[in-house]
Amino acid sequence: MHDEVGPPGLHPLLGSRWSPTAFDGTHEVSDRDTGSLLEAARWAPSAGNSQPWAFIVGRRGEETHRRLVRHLAGSSARWAPTASLLVANLSHRHVEDTDWDYSEFSLYDLGQAVAHMTLQAQALGLAVRQFRAFDREGVAAEFAIPGHWQVTTTSAIGRAADEDPGRARRTLQDLVWPGT
Ligand SMILES: Cc1cc2nc3c(=O)[nH]c(=O)nc-3n(C[C@H](O)[C@H](O)[C@H](O)COP(=O)(O)O)c2cc1C
């Protein structure tokens, strides 16, 4: 049993998670915490254990972070740079030099790895906002990512500096396919 946080019956890590749009610009993530975020992704399940993911990890104050910040869209540039970490999430989409799928589930599996990283962050007292608002092609060119990998999303990770605005969801009934 655990104290109820958020919607009834949810584990507190899930119930208390939300995606901030303001981060504490003084907070720094330790090497140990950065390593545990990557471990969480590493141990995510994937189709055939294909593990079709890779990450570009930029810690605020370091060069990789500056190179990621250059490619933020106007909207994310307002809040993402102060996050302690920016992590570009890459999916292994194709077999090198072909148009064959590396895995039919590479995007699905990347999403699951990022979800694991997100909850690990929550367990460390950090918060994550995953986002699309950046120049994917720009990041791919910046880091010379070959075409069989897709820069998919970025995660801003750090200590939240705003309040949960109150999250909205479809109803539970609406999730269950009608008549099943
Ligand atoms: C794949 C993906 C793309 C997203 N893109 C953006 C984005 O470009 N900009 C943004 O502010 N938030 C983005 N978000 C965050 C969502 O808006 C947010 O997760 C959603 O509103 C639910 O809120 P919650 O995470 O606090 O429950 C994205 C989230 C995901 C999973």
The ligand as an SDF file (V2000), in Angstrom:
LIG
                    3D

 31 33  0  0  0  0  0  0  0  0999 V2000
    5.4310   12.7630  -28.3700 C   0  0  0  0  0  0  0  0  0  0  0  0
    5.1530   14.0010  -27.5460 C   0  0  0  0  0  0  0  0  0  0  0  0
    5.3290   15.2460  -28.1280 C   0  0  0  0  0  0  0  0  0  0  0  0
    5.1020   16.3970  -27.3720 C   0  0  0  0  0  0  0  0  0  0  0  0
    5.3770   17.6160  -27.9250 N   0  0  0  0  0  0  0  0  0  0  0  0
    5.2880   18.7280  -27.1680 C   0  0  0  0  0  0  0  0  0  0  0  0
    5.6850   19.9820  -27.7030 C   0  0  0  0  0  0  0  0  0  0  0  0
    6.1580   20.0880  -28.8330 O   0  0  0  0  0  0  0  0  0  0  0  0
    5.5610   21.0760  -26.9020 N   0  0  0  0  0  0  0  0  0  0  0  0
    5.0860   20.9870  -25.6270 C   0  0  0  0  0  0  0  0  0  0  0  0
    5.0070   22.0290  -24.9270 O   0  0  0  0  0  0  0  0  0  0  0  0
    4.7010   19.7950  -25.0840 N   0  0  0  0  0  0  0  0  0  0  0  0
    4.8050   18.6700  -25.8130 C   0  0  0  0  0  0  0  0  0  0  0  0
    4.4500   17.4490  -25.2790 N   0  0  0  0  0  0  0  0  0  0  0  0
    3.9510   17.3730  -23.8970 C   0  0  0  0  0  0  0  0  0  0  0  0
    2.4340   17.1110  -23.9030 C   0  0  0  0  0  0  0  0  0  0  0  0
    1.7620   18.2750  -24.3050 O   0  0  0  0  0  0  0  0  0  0  0  0
    1.9710   16.6510  -22.5020 C   0  0  0  0  0  0  0  0  0  0  0  0
    2.6060   15.4420  -22.1650 O   0  0  0  0  0  0  0  0  0  0  0  0
    0.4420   16.4870  -22.4740 C   0  0  0  0  0  0  0  0  0  0  0  0
   -0.1930   17.7350  -22.5830 O   0  0  0  0  0  0  0  0  0  0  0  0
   -0.0500   15.8040  -21.2220 C   0  0  0  0  0  0  0  0  0  0  0  0
    0.3470   16.5160  -20.0850 O   0  0  0  0  0  0  0  0  0  0  0  0
    1.0780   15.7720  -18.8700 P   0  0  0  0  0  0  0  0  0  0  0  0
    2.3490   15.1370  -19.4410 O   0  0  0  0  0  0  0  0  0  0  0  0
    1.4080   16.8710  -17.8780 O   0  0  0  0  0  0  0  0  0  0  0  0
    0.1630   14.7360  -18.3470 O   0  0  0  0  0  0  0  0  0  0  0  0
    4.6680   16.2970  -26.0160 C   0  0  0  0  0  0  0  0  0  0  0  0
    4.4920   15.0220  -25.4530 C   0  0  0  0  0  0  0  0  0  0  0  0
    4.7380   13.8970  -26.1870 C   0  0  0  0  0  0  0  0  0  0  0  0
    4.5730   12.5350  -25.5290 C   0  0  0  0  0  0  0  0  0  0  0  0
  1  2  1  0
  2  3  1  0
  2 30  2  0
  3  4  2  0
  4  5  1  0
  4 28  1  0
  5  6  2  0
  6  7  1  0
  6 13  1  0
  7  8  2  0
  7  9  1  0
  9 10  1  0
 10 11  2  0
 10 12  1  0
 12 13  2  0
 13 14  1  0
 14 15  1  0
 14 28  1  0
 15 16  1  0
 16 17  1  0
 16 18  1  0
 18 19  1  0
 18 20  1  0
 20 21  1  0
 20 22  1  0
 22 23  1  0
 23 24  1  0
 24 25  2  0
 24 26  1  0
 24 27  1  0
 28 29  2  0
 29 30  1  0
 30 31  1  0
M  END
$$$$
